[in-house]
Amino acid sequence: MKKNNIFRANGASIRKAAAILKKGGVVAFPTETVYGLGACVFNPKAAARIFEIKKRPYFDPLIVHIAQKKQLSLLAAELPSKVKKIADKFWPGSLTLVFEKKKSVPDIVTAGLNTVAVRMPDCKIALKLIELAGQPIAAPSANSFSRTSPVRAQHVRNQLKDGPDMILDGGKTRKGLESTIVKFEKGKFYVLRQGAVPVEEIEKNTGLKILKPADSKIQAPGMLKKHYAPKATVIAVKNEKEAKDLNAAYIAFKDRPQKKFKMVKILSSKGCLEEAAANLFDFFHDLEKKKAGKIYIEKAPARGLGLAINDRIKRAAAEAGGE
């Protein structure tokens, strides 16, 4: 194992990371949501390394990150006015848009689909890296496949070891949850993944209706039943009454449990959904580091950002005794 492949993000290290990308390398970098594992989008060999490092199945498409809206012309077969309307409102930001791709976008990036998922991150480090790389960067979250997404550089290191050629350390990410994914198809929008931008916020700010997809086939990242999971068994509960094992860890949404669990964490003592979202994956990583074998976790209120939090909890708990 290399002594260290983590570099504090500054002008020099971002330039170095961009040079690595240009040469076909793979770099982990922060965004406002979670850390990404990136390669230049038009280098299929480099994109293949992302799948190898993450042990990610090739049927799971990647999100392409851009630094300027004009880069959409490199990726989109066409840009409908409705797509442009949403992009103008929410980019840079934590919203990924899926639309028909240009044939020049490598199939390995889109898992053979005729669509591509694109977003412009709201993070100066990420935007500068993309700009210096000279082309969009394909980047899923920088974790081992199906494991908890990283919100700190050390989380990347813990899971991927020497896999990335370089890890840019920009501190803890602000949002802590992946982007919301919305697909445009035949004039309509469909939410494929709940994320850091609540769907009702998109509808309110654009006047457009976001529908649920008719089928559950894999069209975007984060759609598998089992995902975002730490090594511990995760069990979703409504409250502490449902949690019987006091040797387990307990993650409460707002109020500290009265039972004396081995480890306790509070997502937000103020009941703030934004704070809870930012802490969720960080707590999973911390409890894994502390060797928690079982984690009970309370669901968030089922509104706004709480829907995305509960989606992550549900997938982390899948096939592990949770709901």
Order of alpha helices (4+ residues) and beta strands (2+ residues): beta-alpha-beta-beta-alpha-beta-alpha-beta-alpha-beta-alpha-beta-alpha-beta-beta-beta-alpha-beta-beta-beta-beta-alpha-beta-alpha
